Amino acid sequence: MELIYETERLLVRKLEIEDLEPFHEMQGNTNVMRFVKPTVLNYEENKADLKRVIDLYDKSNNDFFIYAIERKEDNAFVGSVALVKDEGDDEIGYRFLEKYWRLGYGSEVVKELVAYCKKNSFKKLVAYVAVENSASRKIIENLGFQFIEDTLCKELGIPEKKYKLIL
C-alpha cells in the first residue's frame, strides 16, 4: 500500500486492482454517479478504467491522480478522491459508496487534501459541484472555498458551481 495522506479515520492511498469490487460498486451506482457521468459503467468498463488510472501513477508528467479512500478501522474501501489538472487549474473531486454517505468522510478527506496540497506547494484548488448536490456544496463552502461562477456541466447538461481556494 502506498499511502498518500491520512485523516483521523481514513487512509488515502493509491488504487490497486484488488479495489475492483468496491470500485465497481461505487462507479456502477446511479445515485453516486448522477453528478459525474450520464450513464454508469459496467463491470468490464470499470475494470478497464481502474487499470487505466493505476497505470497513470507511473507515467511521467501525469496530472491525473485518483486515490482510494480506505477506512482505518477495518480497511474497507469507502470511496475515491481526485486531484487532476483542468485547464491549468488543480481540480479536486471525491465520491463515496452510497452506504458511507452522511458519515462526515467527505469533510474529513477534503480537509486533509487541502493540507496535503498546501504542504506540496499548490497555489490554488478548484472544485466543480452540481447545484443539486447540496452535501458536496456544503463540504466545499465549509472548508473556505469561494464561489467563482455558475457553469454548465457539458457532459451532463446540468448546472454546477465553480469554487476556488487560494492556498
Helices and strands as residue ranges (DSSP letters): E 3-6, E 10-14, G 17-19, H 20-27, H 30-33, H 43-56, E 64-71, E 77-86, E 89-96, G 98-100, H 105-119, E 124-130, H 134-142, E 146-153, E 158-166
